[in-house]
């Protein structure tokens, strides 16, 4: 394989056949599940371990302070700009869905598969932040709520990765299989593409 072919494969705009798309998908969900309401989950684990040995401790206090700062910021943004963000989000995802699933633009499909599940995580984060503030959670109750929130985020991530993988495989096979079996001629039921369409990817 020449350097040009290698470079072309690395930056291939057919997103589901591009290695970088799957790396971005894995990194995105790994990061999302690690940062719970803006708090690194290892801090939650350390606070729980120290609480079992020492009772109230500085790590737990740092956790509560960090959670308080992040949920206040999150709820303030949702209260001030929530309707605008909702409208812009609906507009943006409508465009992505139209380009991706109506006009068959693969790049739009990939971006939709990446970002759409994050909106569910955002709504879940708002609900968790509101419950923490209203119930004034602290100590073990706060750690339990954050852990439960992380589990739900991981469930959403697993479903998102599964659906994206199935859809990506389907797109790759529907684009590549007709070209791969074209040389078999009459031995297959696959319609032979026209010369000017042969080898041309569908969408981006």
C-alpha positions in Angstrom: 0.0 0.0 0.0 1.4 3.4 -1.0 1.6 6.4 1.3 -1.2 8.0 -0.7 -3.5 5.1 -0.3 -2.7 4.9 3.4 -3.4 8.6 3.9 -6.6 8.3 2.0 -7.8 5.4 4.2 -6.9 7.4 7.4 -8.9 10.5 6.4 -11.7 8.7 4.6 -14.8 10.8 4.8 -17.0 7.7 4.8 -17.3 8.0 8.5 -18.3 4.5 9.5 -15.4 2.9 7.6 -13.0 5.4 9.3 -10.9 4.2 12.2 -10.9 7.7 13.8 -14.7 7.7 14.1 -14.7 4.6 16.3 -11.8 6.0 18.3 -13.8 9.2 18.9 -16.9 7.2 19.9 -14.9 5.1 22.5 -13.1 8.2 23.9 -16.3 10.2 24.1 -18.2 7.6 26.1 -15.2 6.8 28.3 -14.9 10.5 29.2 -18.6 11.0 29.7 -18.9 8.1 32.1 -15.8 9.2 34.1 -17.0 12.8 34.6 -20.2 12.7 36.6 -21.8 16.1 36.7 -18.3 17.6 36.1 -16.8 15.5 39.0 -14.2 12.8 38.3 -15.6 9.5 39.5 -12.3 8.5 41.2 -13.0 11.3 43.7 -16.3 9.7 44.6 -14.6 6.4 45.1 -11.8 7.9 47.3 -14.4 9.8 49.4 -16.3 6.6 50.0 -13.1 4.7 51.0 -12.0 7.4 53.4 -15.4 7.7 54.9 -15.4 4.0 55.8 -12.0 4.4 57.6 -12.2 7.9 59.0 -15.8 9.1 58.9 -16.2 12.7 57.7 -13.0 13.7 55.8 -11.5 16.4 53.6 -12.0 14.3 50.4 -15.7 14.1 51.1 -15.8 17.8 51.7 -14.0 18.5 48.4 -16.5 16.2 46.6 -19.5 18.1 48.1 -18.0 21.5 47.2 -17.2 20.4 43.7 -20.7 18.9 43.2 -22.3 22.1 44.6 -20.3 24.3 42.2 -21.1 22.2 39.1 -24.8 21.7 39.8 -25.3 25.4 40.5 -23.6 26.3 37.3 -25.6 23.7 35.3 -28.9 24.7 36.7 -28.2 28.4 36.2 -27.4 27.8 32.5 -30.5 25.7 32.0 -32.6 28.4 33.8 -31.2 31.3 31.8 -30.6 29.8 28.3 -32.6 26.5 28.5 -35.3 27.4 25.9 -32.7 28.8 23.5 -30.5 25.7 23.8 -33.6 23.5 23.3 -34.6 25.4 20.1 -31.1 25.4 18.7 -30.7 21.7 19.5 -33.9 20.7 17.8 -32.9 22.8 14.7 -29.4 21.3 14.6 -30.6 17.7 15.0 -33.4 18.1 12.5 -30.8 19.2 9.9 -28.5 16.3 10.8 -31.4 13.8 10.6 -32.5 15.2 7.2 -29.0 15.2 5.7 -28.1 11.8 7.2 -31.2 9.7 6.8 -33.1 11.4 4.0 -30.2 12.5 1.7 -28.0 9.6 2.9 -25.0 11.8 3.9 -22.8 9.4 6.0 -21.0 12.2 7.8 -24.3 13.6 9.1 -25.3 10.1 10.2 -22.1 9.7 12.1 -22.4 13.1 13.9 -26.0 12.3 14.7 -25.0 9.0 16.2 -22.3 10.7 18.3 -24.3 13.7 19.6 -27.9 12.5 19.9 -27.3 10.2 22.9 -25.4 13.0 24.6 -28.7 15.0 24.7 -30.2 12.2 26.8 -27.2 12.3 29.1 -27.7 16.1 29.4 -31.3 15.8 30.4 -30.4 13.1 32.9 -27.7 15.3 34.3 -30.2 18.2 34.8 -32.6 15.9 36.6 -29.9 14.5 38.9 -28.6 18.0 39.6 -32.0 19.3 40.5 -32.7 16.3 42.8 -29.3 16.8 44.6 -30.1 20.5 45.2 -33.7 20.0 46.2 -33.0 17.1 48.6 -29.7 18.7 49.8 -27.9 15.4 49.5 -24.5 14.9 51.2 -22.3 12.2 52.4 -23.2 8.6 51.5 -26.5 9.7 49.9 -24.7 12.0 47.6 -22.2 9.3 46.6 -25.0 6.9 46.0 -26.9 9.4 43.8 -23.7 10.1 41.7 -23.0 6.4 41.3 -26.5 5.7 40.2 -26.2 8.5 37.7 -23.0 7.1 36.3 -24.6 3.6 35.9 -27.4 5.1 33.8 -24.9 7.0 31.7 -23.0 3.8 31.1 -26.2 2.0 30.1 -27.0 4.8 27.6 -23.4 4.6 26.3 -23.6 0.8 25.8 -26.9 1.1 23.9 -25.5 4.0 21.8 -22.4 2.1 20.9 -24.4 -1.1 20.0 -26.8 0.8 17.8 -24.1 2.8 16.1 -22.1 -0.3 15.5 -25.0 -2.1 13.9 -25.9 0.9 11.7 -22.2 1.4 10.8 -21.8 -2.2 9.7 -25.0 -2.0 7.7 -23.8 1.2 5.9 -20.4 -0.3 5.2 -21.9 -3.5 3.7 -24.5 -1.8 1.6 -21.9 0.5 0.1 -19.2 -2.1 -0.5 -20.9 -5.4 -1.2 -22.3 -4.5 -4.6 -18.8 -3.5 -5.8 -17.2 -6.5 -4.2 -19.5 -8.9 -6.0 -19.8 -7.1 -9.3 -17.1 -9.3 -10.9 -19.2 -12.4 -10.3 -21.6 -11.3 -13.1 -24.4 -13.7 -13.6 -23.6 -15.8 -10.6 -25.2 -13.4 -8.2 -28.4 -11.5 -7.9 -26.6 -8.2 -7.2 -27.4 -5.6 -9.8 -24.3 -4.5 -11.7 -23.5 -0.8 -11.2 -23.1 1.5 -14.1 -19.5 2.3 -15.1 -19.8 5.9 -14.0 -21.2 4.7 -10.5 -18.8 1.8 -9.9 -16.7 2.3 -6.8 -18.3 5.7 -5.9 -19.2 5.8 -2.2 -22.8 6.8 -1.2 -22.9 10.1 0.6 -19.8 11.3 2.3 
